[in-house]
Structures are given as structure tokens and as C-alpha cells.
């Protein structure tokens, strides 16, 4: 999403095209497919997984998850995410989805995010982890009023210190409200009901809610693949939630070992 990452993405894309790398796009990578390739090693870099939320009200129309945001960004409006969209937005996205799939990029997503994402002007992000804070920064820069709700004492504990300093300053500059030590009780049409640090109950009034909490390394998919190949390496958020720099470093270490 962020402009700073686009140059890196463009560089990596150009390197993959230049080097003898075979790309297979639009194909589900199943354990059976991995087993049939007879490869010397398998590297998994599919990112973190998100457990379904058990929070009451998380299935409401004013709620969206990170996987659903990623799905919309790719132009895919099938499945549960379609129910989050009003008819007019769903119609526009169905018309535009072929263009999004073929020409999607961070810059295109930034320009069209207000169209792509079914979010109101006031947004609560449940989960103050790495992803939650960077999403808050992105949405605030798009003119949204953002509140981050975190159950722990601190936010973005996995974020490298230099980056965390910069991110926290940008969040403050853009007016993002961060509430720590709170417990979310329920999502309603009016917002999020929380229990505060002092034991009180409060409703955070917002138009939309983004569920970020619950992402974790690996997941069932990784376990299934690991059972099909003796030489399986796990890179990036698959292994440990962190930054882009950390993901690149873990991939480099794996490549040096193979």
C-alpha cells in the first residue's frame, strides 16, 4: 500500500522476469501439486494466516477483515466479501475487476482505495499489531478518522524500533487515536463496545470496523505442505510476523542454506 514499498516491488518484479524463474499464476498450490513436482526443496512464503473472529457482531455488514481487503485489492469480489458491498459498489467493481486483476499495483490501489474498500469516514481497527498500525496510517492519509483498539499494553510490538518511531509519529500527525488495554465486547451498527482499562464500558462510534487481530505465522496450509516434502523452508510472515526487511532477510538465509 505504501509508496515506499512500490520501488522495492517493481525491482523484485523486474528481477524475477530477468532471471530464469518460471511463474505459474492463477493456480492453487495444493499439497498434491507440491508432491508431484519432485523438487529438491520447497520454500513457503504465503504470509500469515488469520483465524476467524469469535467477537460478537463480526459478521455484520460494517465489518471487513484483512484477507477480504486483499481480495478486493486484487479485483476478486466473489464469496463472503460481496455481502459487504452495496449494490452500486458491487456493480462498479464487477465491471472494473478485469482491469484490477491485470493492472493491479500499489499505486492503482492507493488511487482507487476509496472505491475498492467499503469503508466509511470513521473507522475502528481492532488489533494494534504491525498490520493494524500500518493500515491505520494508510487510511488516515486517505482522510479517514481512525481509532486503533488494542488489548495489550503496547501496539506494534513486533515492529523494528526505527520504523516504529516513524510510524508512531505519522499516526500522531494524522490524528489516529490509539487505545490500549481495552477489551472489545461486541460490534454493533453504531460501532464497537469496549471495556476500558478502568473497568468502564464505552461505545466507540464508527461507520466501519476492520478486524486485524488474530493473524499468526504458518497455519493449517503450511502444515499440510510440510507433510508432503522433507525439505520445506518457511520464509517471511509464514515463519514470524515482522517487517518486509525481516522477510527478505529470512529468505536470504534460506537461500544460503539450500
Secondary structure, 3 states (H helix, E strand, C coil): CCHHHHHHHHHHHHHHHHCCCCCCCCCCCCHHHHHHHCCCCEEECCCCEECCCCCECCCCCCEEEHHHHHHHHCCCCCHHHHHHCCHHHHHHHHHHHHHHHHHCCHHHHHHHHHHHCCCCCEEEEECCCHHHHHHHHHHHHCCCEEEEEECCCCCCCCCCHHHHHHHHHHHHHCCCEEEECCEEEEEECCEEEEECCCCCEEEEECCEEEECCCEECCCHHHHHHHCCCCCEEECHHHCCCCCHHHHHHHHHHHHHHC
